[in-house]
Amino acid sequence: MNGAGPRFAAETESPAFAPKPPRRRRFSLTRSKYSMWALPAFGLLLIAALWTRTWLQVRSIERANLQEITRETEILVDSYEQYTRNAIEEADRMALLVKYEYEQHGSPDLSGLVSAGVINGNSIVLVSIVDADGKLVASSQPLRPVNVADRAYFIAHKARDSGLLDISRPVVGRSSGRALIQLSRRMNHPDGSFAGIVLLSVAPDYFTRLYSNADFGSHSALSLVGRDGVLRARRIGNDVTSRDIGGGALLVARARAAPRGTYESTSSFDGVSRFVAYREMQDYPFIVTAGEARDEALAAFAQSRVRYIAVAAAATVIIVIFFALVTVLAVRLQRNRRELRRERQFLVSILDNIPAGVSVRSMQPATRGRYVMWNEACEAMFGIRAHDALGRTLSEMLAPELSAPLLALDEELLASPMVQETSEVIDVPNRGRRTFHLVRAPMLGGADEVDYIMSIATDVTDERARNDQLRLASKVFETTADAIMLSDSDDRVIMVNRGFEKLTGFTSADVLGQPVAQSPFRATDPAAYDIRMERLRREGIVTGEVQRVSKDGSLLALWITASCVRNAEGTIVNYVRVFSDISLLKTTQRKLEELASHDSLTGLPNRRLLQDRLALALQRARRNHTTMAVMFIDLDGFKAVNDTLGHDVGDLLLREVGARLCKCVRASDSVGRFGGDEFAIVLEDANLPHDAVVIGERIVAALAAPFEFNGHRVRATASIGVAVHPADGADAAALLKNADVAMYAAKKSGRNRFVFFGARSDEVPLAG
């Protein structure tokens, strides 16, 4: 269609449609020329604002992602530091145990200690004893004779007794040929002279096993670097290595400047850029690092950035097209302004004031049924250009099933000239099926006959779709299982759904018209409710766990999602609250918490809970300047019970032993199962060593009585080790370790007895 505005058939020359001569008026081409540039300039300004906003949003998201990644790497490196510290302390405990046995009783049976579980064979590759000449004299595994007198750690121990655990650089084992890290302690003769070393050989992955529990990608890394700049172990993905590729000196320099921090770097090992967090260990000469690959960490952000750019690009295209069309239309309107002045004034008024498709068909004999007017709105709505519509009839433009009803309406209107209203569904090219509301009016001529029929068409497809959506929303509101409550701007209840009535027992009549804070379904904690409402008005949405009382008086555990609806001015007009029943979830959560803290076989506190209680007991002992003790109990011959009578009887025995132990202690003491046939007791606020002796004698006496299980008569004794705070240890790890050492001494002293840590063999109390 050339030019803007309605098109008229050339043959329409009746007096009613005769154009009026235009009035003369001054028109400034210069002003019009420059005003045309305002539209594209505004479009460019809008595009610039759009891309500026997109760039700021992407940058904001990127900064938030970088902060989150930094926080995650810092958390991981803290965990890795603690893991490394625990790994070194575990190895040192085993080294001290072997050193103690060697210095007190001569060369111990290392393979036996591994089999008995005293030495963790799953973690340590090899435990060895080297004499003062550097010769391997004992090992937890059969090895060919080797000499380590030339190793740096041996020379250092021989030269001076530092009293500390030495951790070597990665070396190649002379017997195994594998890359190993050697952990060693010096052993002395009774006169203090050098007797050799205890040597623990571990693989590099001993220091990186935390990685299996970390939620990291395939290119993320953990590493352990000495303060000498030498790499001890590195793990990238599932690959572990101790091969040093440099970079340690730069890390040491960073640690000297700041003992903890983060940075981003590209690895020379694999070329991967990572976010790295590092920590310098306080008690050991190491620096631990954790790195997350930049590409993996920012993968979600990259997708989000693409989406933002795509949306901005699509919006830019739409803006360009819109302003191009508007500009083109404006230019057309400007070019044809003089022509439009000559158009019939009543049609111009209709088009200026009615946002609808306006068309006119002639009812005169010569042009009966043919279109003589077709405006641009008709073109947009029906997909038919004016030059294709003018001069044609309904039958030529529409299918018979669509044109027939309209032709019948024509006959009715001609017989009784009155305004008609109807709705029609038409397949519009490139738009699909559209629903139109038609208003048809007769236009009378001089003889009071209908000369023309004017039709005003409005596309109501979207309006009807919105009405359908509202009906669907109403249906969803009524059928949703969760309880929904709507309130007005004063927070008075205006609507609840059936789910609310079913969940709470309150009917709509019980709560409608009442303020939520004063309704029967009000909050049980008014203070928390006030805080939640203040946050809701400030942030627009609040979620959380709440308690309410149902109509029958029972407590409901609910999850609330509350939001507020604001009008165009930002004023709150409604509040929406959705309540979900989480009673079953809370019950399941309580059961899981109980299972996580108690032993499933005996019902006693498990290792984790008992260690927590020990830590709290130590805090109270330090605060109150009192003493306490830890008793470590291991059943004698429990493996024989399992092997001869079966694991069912073994489980019954463990449960009965746990029950008897509970009867031997005071109400303030804690009994727990550490695992297997090992139990532990925390004696708090005790008169030591008297209380420990009394309880130890009770335990020995209680276990002396035989056990009857399924017709089997079982006898069980226990070896008990006692460590006292603060004499035998200032922290939980030291107390448990020393109690374990004392328990082992009880076993060596003949079993069925208890031994205090550090006691001589002639001081060991016997059973009975």
Secondary structure, 3 states (H helix, E strand, C coil): CCCCCCEECCCCCCHHHCCCCCCCCCCCHHHHHHHCCHHHHHHHHHHHHHHHHHHHHHHHHHHHHHHHHHHHHHHHHHHHHHHHHHHHHHHHHHHHHHHHHHHHHCCCCHHHHHHCCCCCCCCCCEEEEEECCCEEEEECCCCCCCECCCCHHHHHHHHCCCCCCEECCCEECCCCCCEEEEEEEEEECCCCCEEEEEEEEECHHHHCHHHHHCCCCCCCEEEEEECCCCEEEEEECCEEECCCCCCHHHHHHHHHHCCEEEEEEECCCCCCEEEEEEEECCCCCEEEEEEEEHHHHCHHHHHHHHHHHHHHHHHHHHHHHHHHHHHHHHHHHHHCHHHHHCCCHHHHHHHHHCCCEEEEEECCHHHCCCEEEECHHHHHHHCCCHHHHECCCHHHHCCHHHHHHHHHHHHHHHHCCCCEEEEEEEEECCCEEEEEEEEEEEEECCCCCEEEEEEEEEECHHHHHHHHHHHHHHHHHHHCCCEEEEEECCCEEEEECHHHHHHHCCCHHHHCCCEHHHCCCCCCCHHHHHHHHHHHHHHCEEEEEEEEECCCCCEEEEEEEEEEEECCCCCEEEEEEEEEECHHHHHHHHHHHHHHHECCCCCCECHHHHHHHHHHHHHHHHHHCCCEEEEEEEEECHHHHHHHHCHHHHHHHHHHHHHHHHHHCCCCCEEEEEECCEEEEEECCCCCCHHHHHHHHHHHHHHHCCEEECCEEECCEEEEEEEEECCCCCCHHHHHHHHHHHHHHHHHCCCCEEEECCCCHHHCCECC
